[in-house]
Each structure stands twice: as structure tokens, then as C-alpha cells.
Amino acid sequence: MAIRKSAEEVFVVAGARDDIIRRCQEALTAGGFSGVEANTTLYQVVGIFRSLTTWGEIIVTLLPEGTNTRVAVRRGV
């Protein structure tokens, strides 16, 4: 039986959303996620991870925080 657990973490990073969304997309691709898609309208990056024993998806949402960017990362299955 599969264990289903989702988690969310929110933090603030220095930089503009346009730069951060590109960096998030590159990081997920380099981290082994497949189907990585960036939506510049919603400022979201979605990636899918599948291995022998682990699978799920990650959704990164970017929100403006003054001159910085608030990053909300949600992991789900």
C-alpha cells in the first residue's frame, strides 16, 4: 500500500520572480524531475518525480514580496 503525504514550505529569497522561475525550472530538471513545466502567467513550476519506490509531484509557486520573492513549495502524491 502506498503512503500518501503532502507537505508545504514557504520561504523568501532575494531576486525577481522572472529570474527565480527560470532557476527553479533548471533546478528541478537537474534534480531528476520529469515533465518540468513553467507557467509564467501563474508563476508556477511543476515537476514530476518517479523512481522505483518514490513518486510524486512538486509545485513551486512564486509570489512578490517587495523586491524579493516568496517561494511556496508544495509536495504531493
C-alpha positions, 0 to 999 in steps of 0.5 A: 500500500502506498503512503500518501503525504503532502507537505508545504514550505514557504520561504523568501529569497532575494531576486525577481520572480522572472529570474527565480522561475527560470532557476527553479525550472533548471533546478528541478530538471537537474534534480531528476524531475520529469515533465518540468513545466513553467507557467509564467502567467501563474508563476508556477513550476511543476515537476514530476518525480518517479523512481522505483519506490518514490513518486510524486509531484512538486509545485513551486509557486512564486509570489512578490514580496517587495523586491524579493520573492516568496517561494511556496513549495508544495509536495504531493502524491 
